[in-house]
Amino acid sequence: MPTRMTHEKDDRPPLTGLAKELEQMIVLNGPMTVPEYMIYALQHPKYGYYMRQEDKIGRGGDFITAPEISQTFGEMIGIWCVASWKEMGSPEEFRLVELGPGKGTLMVDILRTVSSFPDFRKALSLHMVETSDDLRALQVKALGATFAPTASYSASRGGGGGGGAKEVGGSPMLLPGGGEVVWHTNIEQVPKGQPSLFIAQEFLDALPVHQFQYTENGWRERLVDVNVPGAGGARVDGPEGGGGSQEGDGSAAEGGGGESRKQDAKEDDFRFVLSAKETTAVQTFLTKPKKAQDAKMVIGGLRGGKPSSRRGGGGATSSSTKKGPLGESVGDRLEVSGESILLVKGVAERIAQDRGGALFVDYGEAHALGDSLRCFKGHEEVPVLSDPGEADMTADVNFGLLRRVVAGVEGARPHGPVGQGQFLREMGIGARLTALAEQPHVTAEQADAMLEGYVRLVDPAQMGVRYKVLGISEERQEMPPPGFMSEVDPDLRK
């Protein structure tokens, strides 16, 4: 059984704990899908990137999110929540649900903002969806939450399902300003049957993505193999069997040809290969979907009318003029996040059934993407397949596809995507910045820092367009929700 560690001339650093486990699995079972690799790298109970205690978010971590840049970001989200609640008729009870709360910074800013609206604050019950125990601990500390007796969590406020901050059978915790908060491992644990507002800021980008490549023999799935010749096992992915790679579908290990990401197969412990046959994912999304229009929906909305072989979409390169049924060319790549589709669809269905709204804020495009998967460590991009579990893995969000998913849910209506800059300006971030900077205790240095954060959030050359906002409302709601009154972002036309 050949492994990387058996090569006498191999002078690469020793494998990490997770890399050893992944290597053993691949040698035994054959190459794994990109989603499988991402799940292990990010959520492995012992070695997963998000499951360890190191501080990964903020200036000293591996990445900075909008709430860490300026408090005004969270304040605008808080105002959106209050306005959406009023649009629902100000229900006496509703759920505020955050997906992937990180360090809790965004929710702290939201709760501080809505404290000026006592009826709103009294009506809400807070639900946090988080898989990492370490991040839950940070969120508890940030919110100042304390454990409360389970009996205080009445059935009318939806006490069933989900775990508390430490998985205490759904026990709620008390918030300093009143009200309760419950932690859940996944969104399915959040009770239904009550109006709900959903917030997901830089959550979708961390969900697993399938990657596909069009070959002379049709669509094939990109898989992750060990970087040792002959070490791949005999995986069975498709109905005709056969895993790993095959000369007729591309080289044993991919390389060259228009890649813009930092990836060197000669130095990494793992490599990308192509499936020999159609995998289940290829058939589900592209060749044998349940509905004929589903494949067009996945590939549709592309810049230039086809997927790209380069990261981020647009400008596909190909060595062949052979076209597929939907205009695909040999060498084209396509990313699809099945988990994102299911999650957004599920949120839209809840809103249609129970009333409410949702905001998804993330970086991405309004069309399909080719190869946007990348890793960050210490604010630097690092090779995608090196040292799994040691860096944040992320992929751009296909907002165009998610908008079409929401549009297909009866009773729900999509809004946007609009650029983050437009959304924040429409919510009044400029006026809020002025009010903060003009407070008598604010120094000139503090005012300059506030302005710097504002510019970073809204400037089209920084986060203003790269980051986008997708909204969901009830179909019965006549007016677009706040932040989407224009619907068409002029910055996105450029």
N, C-alpha and C positions, 0 to 999 in steps of 0.2 A: 504494500500500500504506500505509494510514493507521497511524500509531503514536502513542504518547503524546508522543514528542518533536516531532511535527510540528504540535502545537496551539500557535498563537501566543499564546493567552490562558492557557496552562497555566503557573501560577506555582509548581507543586510542585517540590521539590528534584530534582536530576538523578537518574536511575536508577542503582542500583548495578550492578556488573558482572554479577551473576547475573540481576538483573531485566531487563537488556537482552537477555540470552540467552533468557530465558523469553518475553519479549515477542515476539522474532523467531520463536520456535518456534510460539507461539500464532497469530500473524498468518498464518504459512504453513500451519499444519496444523489450526487450529481449537482451541477450548478443550480443556484437558487435564484428566485426572481428578485428584482430590485426592491419591491415592497418588503419581501422577507428580510433582505439585508438591512433596509432602513429601520424596520421594527426592532431587529436585534441591536443595531448600532445606537438607537435612541432610547429604547425601552427595556433592554435586557435587565432583569431584576438586580443583578450585581454589577455589571459593567456598562449598562446603558448610559448614554450621555446625560439624559434628563433625570436619571435615577440616583445620581450621586450628589453629595452635599456641596461641592464647589460652587462658588458664586459665578454664574455664567452670564448673567444679564447685567448690563451697566458698563460704565467706562472701564472698569477693571476686569470685565469678563470677556466673552467671545463676541458678543453683539450688543447693540443698544437699540431699544425699541422706543417708539414715540413717547410713551408715558414717562420714560426716563429723561427725555430731552426737554420737555416743558410740561408744567402742571396744567397749562391751558388746553392741552390735548384732552386730558381726562375731563376737564370742566366742560368742554364742548360736547363730549359724549354724554355727560350728565344732563346737560340742557336738552339734548336730543331725547333722552329717556323721559324726562318730565313732559316734553311736548307730545311725545308719542302716547304717553299715559293719558294725557288730557284728550287727545284725539280719540282714544278708546272710550271716552265718557267718564274718566277718572274712577275706575273700579275700586271698590273698597279693599279688595285683596288681589294681588297679582305677584308673579314671580319675576325676579330679575336674575338672569342666568348668564354667567360668564364662562366661556370655554377657553381653557388654557390660561389661567390668570397670572402666570409668571410669578413675580415677587409680590403681587398684590398691589402694585403701585397704581395701576389704572383704577381699580375699584376703590381705593382710598380716596383718590381725587373725585371720583363720581359721587361717593357718599358724602364727602365734604360739600360738594356743590349742591346736592339735592337736600341738604339739611335746611336750606332756606325755604323748602316747600314741605311743611310738616305733614300735610295730608298725604302727599306722595310717600314720604318717608315712613309713615305709619302703615301704609297699605302694603309695602313691599316685603316679601320674604326672599332672602338672597340664597342663590344656589351656585356653587363653584364646582366646575368639572375639571378635575386634576388627577393624573395618574401617579405623580411622584410624591412620596411621603415627605421628602426633603423640601420640595416646593410648597407643599401644604403647610409645613411648619413655618416657612417664611410668610405665607399668606396669613396664617393665624396671628403671627406677631405683628404684621403690618396693620391688620384690621383691629388689633386689640381685642380679639374675640376670646371669650371664656366659656368653659363647658357649662351647659345647663341641663337640668333634669329632663329626661326623655319625655316625661308626662306633660311638660309644658308645651310640647310641640303638638298642637291639636290637629285632629284629622281634617278639620276644615281648611287648614293651611298646608295640607299635603305632606304629612310626616312619613309616608311610606316610602320604602326603597332607598337605596344608596347608603354610603357609609359616611360617618362623621369625619372630622379632620384626621382622626386616627382610626378610622374604620370601626367606630363604636356603634354598629348596627343602625346607622341613620340618625344617631343622636345629634340634635342641633347644638349650636353654640350661640351665645348671646353677643350682640354687637353693642359697643359702648353707647351709641345714640339710641338704642332700643331696636327691637326686632331680632330676628334669628338668621343664622347662616348654616347651611348644610353643605358638606362636600360629597361629591360623587365621583366614581371612577370613569363613568361614561355618561353620555347624554340620555341613554335609555333609562337610566336610574332616576332621572328628574321626573317627578310626577306630572301627569297630564291633567286636563280638566279645569284649567284656570288660565286666564290671560297671562301671557308671558312676553318679556322682552329679552332677546338674546344678543349678547355682545361677544364677538370673536375678533381679537386684534392680534395679528401675526400668529394665527392658529392653523389655518389651512395650509400654509407653506411647509409645515412640518409633517403633514400627513403623507403616507407612502404614495409613490407614483409608479405605474408601470411604464416602461419604455419599449417602444416598438421601432422596427426598421423595415423599410420596404426593400425587398430583394427581387431577383429574377424569378423567384418562385412564390412571390407574394409577401404578405406581412409575416414577420418573425419577431419574437420577443427577445429583448436584450436580457441576458442573465449574468450573474456574477459567479466566476469560477476562480479556483486557486491559480496562482501564477506559477504553476509547475507543469511542464508538458506531460500530458498523459495522466494527470491526477484526477480529472473529472470522472464522476461515476456515471451510471446509466439511469438517468432520471427519465421518467415518463410524464410528459406534460400534456400532450395532445392525444386525440383519439387513436392516432396511428402509432403512438409511442415515439421514443427517441428524444433524448435530451441532449444537452451540451451543444456542440457546434458541428457544422458540416461544411465541407469545402464548397458545395454547390450553393450554399446560402451566404457565403462570405468566408473570410479567413477564420482560422481557429481562434485567433484573438483579434479583436478589432483594433484599428489604428489608422492614423493619417486622416486624409479626406475631410477637411473642413472642421475639425474639432477646435473649439476655442477655449475649452476649460483646461485647468491645470491637471493633466493626467499623464503619467509616464508609466506605461505598463512594465517597463524593464525594472523599475524600482519598487513598485507597489507589491503587496502581498497577494493581491487579487487582481483580476482582469475581467473585462466585459467580453462575452461571447454571444453568439446568436443561437436561438433554439433551432434544432434541425427540422422541426415540424411546427405546425400551428399549435400554440398552447391554448389552454382554456381561456386565458385573458384575451388572446388575439381573436378568438371566436366570439367571446362575449361582447367586446367593444367594436370589432371591425368587420369580421367576415360572416358571422352567423348570429347577429343580435336578434332579440325577441321581436323587434319591430324593424322593418326595412329602413326607416328613416333614422334609426339610432346611430348607425355608422356615419351617415351624413352629418348628424348633429355633432358627433365626436370630432370628425375631421373638418366640419364646416366652420365658417367664420375665420378662415385663415387669411393672413396677409399674403397676397399673391395667389390665393386659391389652393395652396397645398402645404403640408407640413414641411418643416425645415430640418436639414441635417446639421444646422448650427444652432447654438444655444440662443433662445429668446425668440425664435421665429423669423420669418422673412429671409429671402435670398438663399433658397435651397440650392445646393450643388449636387450634381449627379453626373456619373460617367455614362449613363444610358438614356436613351430617349423613350424607352419602353414606359408606357403609362398604365396605371391601374384603373379600375372602374370608376374611381372618384378623382382621377387626375394625379394619382401618386406617381412619383418617379423613383427609380432604383437609387437607394442611398438616403431617401427621405426618412426622417425620424419623427416620432410623435410621442408625447407624454400624456398619460391619462391617469388621474387620481380617482380610482373607484370609491375610496373612502370619502373623498370630498363630495362626490356626487350623491352618495347615500346620505351623508350628514346634512347637506344643504337641502336636499329633498325632504328629509325628515323634519327639519325645522320649518320649512314651508308648509308641510302638512299640518304641523301643530298650530301654526298661526292661522291657517284656514279653518281649523276645527275649533280652537279655543280662543282665538283673537290674539292680537299682539303685533310684534314687529321684530326685525333683526337687522344688525349691522355686521358685515364682514369687512374688516380692514386688513389689507395685505398688499404685498408687492406682486405684480403680475401683469398680464396683458388681456386685452379684450378678444383675443383670438387664440388658436391652438399653438402649442409650443413644441419645439423639436427636442432639445437637450438642454434643460436649464438646471439640472441637478448639480449642486456644488456643496462644499464644506467650508466652514469658517472656524478658526481657532485664534484667539487673541486678536480679533478684528482683521485677520489676514486670511485670504482664501488658500486652502491647502488641497492636495490631491484628493479626489472623491473617494477612492478605495484604499487609502492609507490609514492605518491605525483606527479601525472602527471603534466607536464609542468614545473617542478622544476629541471629537469636533462636532459642531452642530451641522446637521444635514438639512438642506432646504431645497425647494424647487418652486419656481414661479407658479402662480395661480392662474388658471385659464378662466377668467371671469366671464368671457363670452359663453363658454359652455355652461357654466353655473347659472347664468341668467336664463338660458334656454331651459335648463332643468326646472327652475322656479316657474317659468311661464307655462310649463306643462302640468303644474299642480293646480287643480280646480280650486278656486277660492283664494289663491295667493297671487300676488303681483310683484314682479321684480322692479327695482329702480337702480339706474346706473348700469355699469360702473361709471363713477365719476372720479376724477383725480382727488387725492386727499386734500390738496390745496384748495380746490373749489369747495369741497364739502366743509372744511373748517372756516373758510371765509364766509360762506353762506350761514354758518352757525353763529358767526359774530366774533371770531377769534381776534380780529383786529381791534375792535372796541374793547375787548377784555384785556388785551395787551396794554392798551393805552391807560386803562383804569389802574392796572397793576403798577405800571411804571410811574404813574403820577402820585402814588401814595407817598406821604411825607417822609416815611422812614426808609424808602428805597434809595440806595446810593446810585451814583452814576455807573459804577461798575456792575451793579446788579441789574440796572436798566439795560445796559449793553448786553449782558448775558441773556436777558429775556428776549431782546430783539434778535439775537443770534439764534436762539431756539426757535423763535417764530419763523424766521427766514428758512431755516432748515426744514421745517415742517411743510411750508406752503410753496416754496420756490420750485417752479417746474424743473429747474436744473438739478434739484436735490431730491426731496421726497414728495414734492407736490404733485407729480404726475406718475412717477414710478410706483408709488403706493396708491392704491385705488380703494374705493368704498362701494360695496354692493349692498343695497337695502332690500328688505322684504316687508311688504305690508299686506293687510287684508284686501282682497279684491273689492270689497264693499266700500273701502275708504276712497272717497272721491278725489281728494287732493293728494299729491305726492307728499311723502313725509318730509320733515325739515331736513335740509341739506341736499335735497334732490329736486328743488323747485325748478331748476333749469333743465335737469335731466341730461342735456347735452353739454359736455365740458369742452369749452373752446380750446383748452390746452391739449386735449386728446386729438384734436383735428390736425395738429402739426405733424 
